[in-house]
């Protein structure tokens, strides 16, 4: 059976590469599950700055060299 490809954002790809799931990020960042799941699956979704800070704080525990541009396209 073939796995259906899901659209993933840069955040979603980062989570997969580092063997983390949205539940981990929800617990670590203090953000709501719905917010994390939408940001991980929708590459067109742009978070607010406070959300970016919370997510960056959480992912820096795993990858201290991560930058905003590694997770989102900031235009």
N, C-alpha and C positions, 0 to 999 in steps of 0.2 A: 504494500500500500504506500503510495507516495504522500509525502508530507505536503500540505498546502502551504505555500510560501506566504508569510505574513509581511506586510509592509512594516519596516522598522526605521526608526529615526536613528541618528548617531548615538543618542542615549541608549536606545534599545540594543544597538549593536555592541556598545561598550559593556552593557550588562551581560550579554551573552558571552562575550570574549573573556570576561573576568568571572564567569560562573556565578553570577549574582542574579537574583530575580527581583521583580517589582515589590514583593513583600519585604525583602531585605531593605530596599531603598525607602520604602514607606516607613519602616521602623526606624531606620537610621536618620532619615531627614526630618521626620515629624510631619511630613505632608500627607495629604489624603491619598488613598489608594487610587481613586478615580483620576486624580491629577497625574500621578506617576504613570499609570497605565496609558493615559492619553499621550503624554509626552514621549513615552517609549515606543508608541506605535504610530504616531502621526508626525511625519517629518516636516509638515508645514506648520505645526503648532509652535508658537513662540511664547515661552514663559515670561512671567514678570521677573524683575530683577531680584526680589526677595526670594522667589522660588529658585532662581538660578543659584543664589548664594547658599541656600539650604542644601540643594543637590550637590553643589561643588564641595561643600564641607563634608558631606557623607562620602562622596567618591574619592576624595583626597586621602581618606583613611586606607584605601586600597591602592591608589595610584597617586602619590604626592606630586607628580609632574603634570597632572591633567590641567587643561586650560578650557575656558568657555568655548573657544572655537573648536575644540575636540568633540564637543557635545551638541553644539548648535551653530548654524550659519548666522553670524551676526552681521547684518547689512546696514 
